[in-house]
Amino acid sequence: MHQSRLRPLRPLRDARRVTFPSLVSAWYAVRPREFRLARQHADFARGATGTRSAVQRRSMIDRKISASGRRVEQGERGRGLPSKKIVYRTFPVDEGAVVTRPRVEGKFLHLGSEKFFVKGATYGAFPPNGEGHQFPEPATVARDFALMRYAGLNAILTYTVPPRWLLDLAQERGLRVIVTTPWMEYRCFLEQREFRERARREVREGVAACRSHPAVLMYCVGKEIPPGIVRWHGPRRVAAFLRELYHVAKDADPDSLVTYTNFPTTEHLELPFVDVYTFNLYLHQRRDLCAYLSRLQHVAGELPLVLTEFGMCSFRHGADGQATFLDWQIEEIFDHGLAGAVIFGWTDPFFQDGCLIEEWGFGLVDAGRWPKLAYEAVRRRFLTGVPFPTERRLPRISVVVATYNAARTLDDCLRSLMKLDYPDYEVIVVNDGSTDGTADIIRRYPFRSITTPNRGVSAARNEGLRAATGEIVAYIDSDARADSDWLSYLAATFLESDVVGVGGPNLVPPEDSWVAKCVYRAPGGPTQVMLDDRSAEHIPGCNMAFRRCALEEIGGFDPIFKKAADDVDICWRLLERGYRIGFSPSAVVWHHRRPSVHAYWRQQVGYGESEALLERKHPHKFNPWGHTFWAGRIYGPYPFFRLFSRPVIYQGLWGSAGFQSMYDPGGGGILTFLPRAMEFHFALVALALLGVFVPWALAIVGLGLGYTAWYCVASAAAATLSDFAPADGPATWLRRLCWRATIAWLHFLEPLARDWGRLSGGLTPWRSALPEGGLRLRGSHVWERLQPFRRRPRWAFRGGVELEKFTFLDRLTQRLAARGCAVGWNADWHNWDLKVRRGALGEAELRMVVEHHGGPRRVGRVAATIRLPRTVYWAQGTLVGLALALGALGLRVPVAVVGALLSVLWIAPIREANRLEAAVQSATAEVARDLGGNESGEAASG
């Protein structure tokens, strides 16, 4: 715990205690003998008076323990370890319950083939016992562990390295131990070499003392380094030293899990190397806790998240308050997809820095091991409410699998759906005209199947929607397999919020090839786009679920999307209706990536073609050059390349902020995005052609290619390779070099493949507006149509009382959007009403006014300002300057080439402005007719 929490508190004399019999009457009914032993021990520890003396009572307890099966065995001798290990068999033990080492799979811990949800409490620190360990005597520990197991706990966290006899006791009771290896976190440990060496030694010796013990769940190589120390050394240096300690622990016990426990004041520490992300958090308001847990899940990323300290003091908030608090906190922790929760703490007193703090009331039991109300609340939650409450009513879910020629992966997908741990669901498999063995695989499973001609993924998903009977319709790709609790986490998010859609992460399966894992670390894959920690702008189609009524309201998926982008379209349409889309970080599916570089290229080309279709339907979501506008942030498994921007840390006055989060200011401007931009690639090709006549142009091409190579190499160097462990040997430096080289190559190929797909799909910078009914230019002067820079056409129309400005502009927006124009409206600060754009060569700003001419007569006037985007001005100016420079050098052929390009940039914008003016005029005329008006003969001149 943080040092500032150790200030002595005045004891509250009105603190409530719960009588032991009233709390565990059910336990007494089941295990009367164990109940009597535990109560006698509690009486002795509290110094209760009675007919017998304390010595007599202690002797009686020892005799009863001996009769229950105490055995003493010769143990290992060594420094700091007892010469004998004592194992008490007071209560029934599930023999062999703890035999395997834990491992990480996605967002969860696993023991063997089963998930292991950590349900624990901190144990200690205690005053030193007779052997010098900061733990109680073995008899007390044995009784503590028995009470823990009765309460449903399966883990403890120790603040010092436990002796072997305590680990043996934990193994006997079926408890796992999170072992903290303490060192000098509260000193400036990077200032002196001996401090660092001492920290390494203490971690090494602490892990070695527990090496390979089956009761060890994970090692914690540090916890809660004070923010002042982190600020003094710098977050990067501190994180680098923690990485060293991580590898020290791994060297001492290679098969173990290793973590570092963070807390809010140093949340900004980036620790991607740990096996499990552990965090201490004390928030007493439910809304605040839920919001911060959602944030922590994004900070943890692909790692399991375990809360290793949370709790409430019963002395300050009362026993009822503590019990109520822990009840809803445990529910929210597991509803938010955490892999475990460790309550602070087991007992009230806490030993720190040679002092016993007796004024804390965080324990589930008091100093005499008398259970509080919180004990029963925790027991009820841990036994029946983890990971989900058994009494919760869950909606029926229809799972839809749209498949086409997926014989290689479909069996894995359907097998996982057979193992879903959810009470009410159905599976509908839509075979979209497959020609391989897909149909044979479907027949092996008891799922409803639908066979259709090949019409694309959207049509297949709509077939599943029509056949669905569930309140929720969940979609999973045929090349993905679901986690057993996938539907439960999706349902939990639907139940706790008003969202109409929920997505989840899609991780690369551990058994995939190293090429597929390189593809996973490359850009362009399916991933979520988050507006904030809880709301999404986009969820990937391989793992998404929607309320059936919402999908039916918007007409389902658009069949024009046959390969991809159907998920983007459905999310944007729901958001435009005012709905919200959520995200569940633990609703995991394992999604197979493309197994080869060639397959990755074809996938990205297909994504580019689908992006072109998407732009025609949602042009306002794209910029003039055809790049997507995302309001949120893309969360991907690949590193984000930054040039000039760096995340900033909110530290507060003098570093005193309680929650010191890291904020990313963005992508860093155009230079960061440049290597992936189509315009940059065109410019390099043009300069390379120009280099035939002007050799110095090749130098600029070389700089551009070098910058692109730097982007690829830097991104590959920052990629995480922790999941690349090969099955045929260790991850040598040569293999790592090969992996990173492949990731760099994929970073280079992805924008080129996307460009190819966009161009073949018609998403070009010179795409233009498409007027209906031909070109009719009545509002602009002839001379304006001979220059590309700016024109101001005006026109008017007559109407009646139906001609109202807001109604007119709303219908005009819809009409222009239906013609493929991007339409924006002025919310506050500009003097125009609408901005209209189609391609990259022109945009129009529209203003409108309605005149009242007495009675029902109205006249509407529209003025447009059509101008070039700034980028075209820059291009024209650059070409003019280049032509002048080449002419001064007497290079006639290059001057002619540049002149031809300049002519294109003169004529093409004029053509685009003519089409844009005609499109706007025809649309306004149609809207005016719809509102009972007609074109006026007074088409206004500029």
C-alpha positions, -999 to +999 in steps of 0.1 A: +000+000+000+011+036-005+030+051+024+004+080+027-022+054+037-003+044+068-011+073+090-026+061+123-064+066+126-082+073+158-102+042+168-139+045+164-156+032+194-190+026+178-176+002+152-200-027+148-191-063+153-210-092+141-216-121+165-200-152+152-231-176+157-254-153+138-231-152+108-221-188+103-251-207+115-253-224+081-216-235+085-224-249+119-252-269+106-229-285+079-196-287+098-203-286+136-169-300+146-150-275+125-172-247+138-164-255+174-126-256+167-127-223+149-148-206+176-125-219+203-095-205+184-112-172+180-120-171+217-084-178+225-071-151+201-095-125+216-084-134+251-119-144+261-124-153+298-141-185+309-139-213+334-105-224+319-074-204+319-058-193+286-031-220+289-058-247+295-078-235+265-048-234+243-038-269+254-073-281+246-073-266+211-039-282+204-051-316+215-082-313+192-060-303+163-037-333+169-067-356+169-079-341+136-048-352+118-018-330+124+013-344+108+048-332+109+072-339+081+109-333+076+113-303+053+140-287+033+166-268+053+178-234+041+182-198+050+149-182+061+130-215+059+118-236+088+135-269+093+102-287+093+070-280+074+038-284+093+006-292+075-027-292+094-056-313+081-084-298+103-110-295+075-117-317+045-093-311+016-099-316-021-068-337-029-051-328-061-071-296-066-040-276-072-015-294-094-009-273-125+009-240-132-013-211-143-011-197-178-025-167-197-050-171-225-063-138-238-079-118-211-081-147-186-060-170-164-063-207-170-054-238-149-053-267-172-084-265-195-104-244-170-105-207-164-093-195-131-110-164-117-090-149-088-112-146-057-088-135-031-078-114-001-046-099+010-029-118+038-008-096+060+015-081+067+017-094+102+041-090+131+069-115+129+062-149+143+085-171+163+106-179+132+109-143+121+084-145+092+058-118+090+030-143+092+010-159+121+019-192+136+011-223+114-020-232+135-035-198+130-026-198+093-043-232+089-075-219+105-074-187+084-071-207+052-101-229+063-122-198+069-111-185+035-121-216+016-155-216+033-160-181+021-152-191-015-117-176-017-092-193-039-062-170-036-043-148-012-018-120-018+012-117+005+033-086+010+064-105+019+079-138+005+060-166+023+079-196+039+075-230+023+053-243+050+027-216+043+028-224+006+023-261+015-007-251+037-021-231+008-017-260-015-035-283+010-064-259+012-066-253-026-054-217-023-032-199-048-006-174-036+003-141-053+038-136-039+051-100-036+089-097-035+094-064-016+123-041-022+131-004-018+103+011-040+100+041-018+136+053-023+152+068-054+165+034-064+180+044-097+203+069-080+229+044-068+241+012-083+240-007-050+202+001-047+196-015-081+217-045-073+200-050-040+166-049-057+176-075-083+190-097-055+159-095-034+136-103-063+159-132-074+161-147-039+124-142-032+114-160-064+140-187-059+126-194-024+092-202-040+104-216-073+081-241-090+058-244-060+024-255-073+006-230-049+022-200-065-002-181-088+022-153-098+050-132-086+047-094-081+082-078-086+070-044-071+040-024-062+029+012-060+062+031-066+053+066-053+046+091-080+073+114-068+099+087-073+086+080-108+085+117-116+121+121-103+135+092-124+112+095-153+085+070-163+107+054-191+136+047-168+113+033-141+096+011-166+129-001-180+141-011-145+108-029-139+114-048-171+148-059-157+132-072-125+106-090-146+134-109-165+152-115-132+120-132-119+115-151-151+151-164-150+146-176-114+113-194-122+108-196-160+073-211-161+058-186-137+037-155-143+052-122-133+035-088-128+040-054-113+011-038-093+003-003-104-021+023-089-039+055-101-011+079-093+013+061-117-013+048-142+009+063-170+036+037-165+037+017-197+043-020-188+035-042-219+060-068-208+041-081-177+021-113-180-009-100-160-019-064-155-025-059-117-039-027-102-048-014-068-079+008-067-100+024-040-132+041-053-163+042-032-188+056-058-203+030-081-203+052-112-167+063-107-156+026-103-174+015-134-159+043-155-124+036-142-126-001-147-135+005-183-105+027-186-082+001-170-093-025-195-081-004-223-048+004-204-043-034-199-050-041-236-047-078-244-035-087-208-058-101-181-067-074-156-067-083-119-076-059-091-052-067-063-065-043-037-099-028-031-119-024+001-135-002+027-129+005+063-157-007+086-145+015+114-153+046+093-182+034+072-198+008+095-200-029+091-232-026+070-215-001+047-185-023+042-206-053+034-228-034+009-198-019-007-179-051-012-211-068-026-216-044-055-179-039-060-173-076-067-203-076-090-190-047-111-155-060-111-164-092-128-191-077-149-164-055-164-145-086-175-117-086-149-099-119-144-099-115-106-103-095-075-083-094-043-099-078-013-079-057+011-077-075+035-083-106+055-078-092+090-081-057+104-046-050+118-018-043+094+019-044+101+041-019+084+076-004+091+078-021+125+044-007+136+011-026+140-017-004+127-048-014+147-071+015+136-078+000+102-110-019+097-106-033+061-106-069+071-132-095+064-125-108+099-113-088+129-081-094+148-097-123+167-109-139+134-145-131+141-162-127+107-179-094+099-210-088+078-186-083+049-174-119+052-209-132+045-214-107+017-181-118+000-190-155+006-223-151-012-207-133-041-177-156-045-198-188-043-227-178-065-218-146-083-184-151-100-180-144-128-218-137-132-247-138-107-267-170-110-300-152-104-296-127-132-321-129-160-303-131-193-318-123-228-320-149-255-292-146-280-291-158-317-256-164-329-252-160-367-223-175-386-221-163-423-197-186-441-183-190-476-157-217-485-145-218-449-139-255-446-104-248-431-116-230-400-154-236-397-151-267-376-131-248-350-157-221-350-187-244-346-170-265-319-164-234-298-201-224-302-210-258-288-191-250-256-206-216-249-215-212-212-248-194-217-283-206-207-304-195-237-289-192-272-293-206-307-268-209-335-278-201-372-252-210-398-258-194-432-239-212-460-234-184-487-231-207-517-199-225-506-183-249-531-158-267-507-166-290-478-184-263-457-218-280-460-205-313-447-190-297-417-223-278-409-242-311-410-221-325-382-235-300-357-270-296-342-274-261-355-300-245-377-285-241-412-296-220-442-281-224-477-283-196-502-267-187-535-235-166-531-247-131-526-220-117-502-216-113-465-243-087-459-270-107-476-259-138-456-261-119-423-295-106-432-307-142-437-295-150-402-313-119-389-346-129-405-343-164-390-332-152-355-356-156-325-333-140-299-336-105-285-299-101-293-283-111-326-245-119-323-223-122-353-191-142-355-170-149-385-164-185-397-126-181-392-130-172-355-137-192-324-155-179-293-144-178-257-168-199-235-181-167-218-183-147-250-221-143-249-222-137-211-200-107-214-219-093-243-252-098-224-237-081-193-229-050-213-263-049-229-279-052-194-259-025-177-263+002-204-287+015-231-265+005-260-280-012-291-247-028-301-218-044-283-184-055-297-154-072-283-117-078-290-106-104-316-072-119-307-049-140-328-051-177-317-019-190-301-016-219-326-015-196-356+017-194-376+043-167-370+033-151-403-003-148-391+009-133-359+030-108-380-002-099-399-019-094-365+007-068-357+003-050-390-022-022-398-055-028-416-069-056-395-103-056-379-103-036-347-125-013-326-127+025-328-135+040-294-152+073-288-144+070-251-136+042-227-171+028-230-186+039-263-175+027-297-178+043-331-170+010-348-169-026-337-154-053-360-177-076-378-160-108-366-173-100-330-204-079-328-239-081-314-270-059-318-305-057-305-326-073-331-352-045-331-325-019-339-313-039-369-348-044-382-355-007-377-327+003-401-333-025-426-304-048-417-271-048-435-267-032-469-263-059-496-239-038-517-212-047-492-203-082-504-168-086-489-163-061-461-172-027-447-207-039-438-198-036-401-187+000-406-218+009-425-242-007-399-224+011-370-225+045-387-262+041-396-270+033-360-250+062-346-268+085-371-301+074-356-289+086-322-281+051-307-250+042-288-226+012-293-207-003-264-177-024-260-170-054-238-132-059-234-136-095-222-161-107-248-132-123-267-131-142-299-100-158-314-097-147-350-074-164-374-053-139-395-042-144-431-016-171-432+006-156-459+018-122-472+000-128-505-033-135-486-028-103-466-023-083-498-055-097-513-074-089-481-062-053-480-071-048-517-106-061-509-108-037-480-099-008-503-126-018-528-152-019-500-139+015-487-148+029-521-183+016-518-185+030-483-174+065-494-202+066-520-227+060-492-212+081-465-191+108-482-193+130-452-172+104-433-143+109-457-120+139-464-115+153-499-087+129-506-107+098-497-094+092-462-118+082-434-128+107-407-129+088-374-143+107-345-128+082-321-095+065-317-084+033-334-074+006-309-051-019-327-026-045-317+000-027-337+021+003-325+012+038-336+039+057-353+046+091-339+070+117-352+065+150-333+037+142-309+041+124-276+015+114-250+012+138-221+007+129-185-017+148-162+003+153-130-014+181-111+002+207-090+038+196-082+029+160-092+001+157-066-028+145-088-044+114-074-051+100-109-022+106-132-034+094-166-017+095-200-034+113-228-025+109-265-028+143-283-033+126-317-013+113-346+012+141-349+000+158-380+005+152-417+041+140-414+030+111-393+003+101-417+023+107-448+038+072-454+003+058-457-012+085-479-021+079-515-011+115-524+024+109-511+027+078-532+015+096-563+040+125-556+069+100-553+060+084-587+057+118-604+091+129-590+106+096-601+094+103-636+107+138-634+140+125-623+145+112-659+151+148-669+161+164-636+184+141-616+180+161-584+143+151-582+156+116-575+171+129-543+136+140-531+124+105-541+152+090-520+142+111-490+106+100-493+115+064-496+139+067-466+112+083-445+088+055-455+114+029-445+119+046-412+082+045-406+081+007-413+112-001-393+102+021-363+067+005-362+082-030-364+107-023-337+079-011-313+058-042-320+052-066-291+065-101-298+054-118-265+029-141-282+054-152-309+069-181-289+076-209-314+067-245-307+099-258-321+125-240-300+134-207-282+128-173-298+164-166-309+176-132-321+175-144-357+139-154-354+130-121-338+148-103-366+128-123-391+095-115-374+102-078-372+114-076-408+081-093-418+061-068-398+080-039-414+073-053-449+036-056-441+036-020-429+050-010-463+025-032-483-007-023-465-011+013-478-002+002-514-028-026-513-054-002-500-046+024-527-049-003-553-083-013-540-095+023-536-085+032-572-101+001-587-132+009-567-134+045-580-122+062-548-099+087-565-089+122-556-105+134-588-139+118-582-166+143-590-202+152-582-229+136-604-257+160-613-290+145-625-305+160-657-274+173-673-254+205-667-275+237-663-255+266-651-278+296-646-264+313-616-227+321-625-211+344-651-194+330-682-161+345-672-163+327-638-165+294-656-131+299-673-110+301-641-107+275-613-103+297-583-136+310-571-172+316-584-203+329-566-235+318-584-268+329-570-304+318-579-339+322-566-373+304-565-408+312-555-430+294-531-457+295-505-460+291-467-443+257-469-411+273-480-393+275-447-355+277-443-349+249-419-372+225-436-356+234-470-320+230-458-328+196-441-343+182-473-315+197-494-289+180-472-307+146-477-310+152-515-273+161-519-261+132-497-282+108-518-262+120-549-229+111-533-219+145-520-204+151-486-226+177-468-217+195-436-236+222-418-225+252-398-232+248-361-220+281-347-192+302-361-195+306-399-218+326-421-226+297-444-254+272-439-241+241-458-208+230-472-209+206-501-181+185-515-177+155-536-140+151-547-107+168-538-109+195-565-137+217-552-162+226-525-192+248-522-204+269-493-242+276-495-262+303-479-300+307-480-325+333-471-364+333-474-381+366-482-417+372-471-437+390-499-470+393-481-496+367-475-485+332-484-459+344-510-423+335-503-391+339-523-361+317-515-326+328-525-295+306-525-259+318-529-230+295-534-193+301-531-173+275-550-136+274-545-105+252-546-092+234-515-060+248-501-041+216-512-048+224-549-036+259-544-004+246-529+000+221-558-005+248-584+019+271-568+045+244-565+042+235-602+045+272-612+076+276-591+091+244-605+083+255-641+101+288-635+131+271-620+134+246-648+129+274-674+158+293-658+179+262-662+170+259-699+153+225-695+126+227-720+112+191-719+107+192-681+091+226-684+067+211-709+059+182-686+053+205-657+032+228-679+010+198-689+005+190-652-004+226-645-029+225-674-046+195-658-048+213-625-064+242-643-090+224-663-100+196-639-111+220-611-132+240-636-149+208-647-155+199-611-169+233-602-193+231-632-206+198-620-208+208-584-228+240-593-251+220-615-257+194-588-265+220-562-289+239-585-308+208-596-311+196-560-324+230-548-349+231-577-362+196-567-366+205-531-384+238-540-409+218-561-414+194-533-423+223-511-447+237-536-424+263-552-409+268-586-378+284-601-379+321-604-370+340-635-348+363-614-317+342-612-295+365-594-262+376-608-231+377-588 
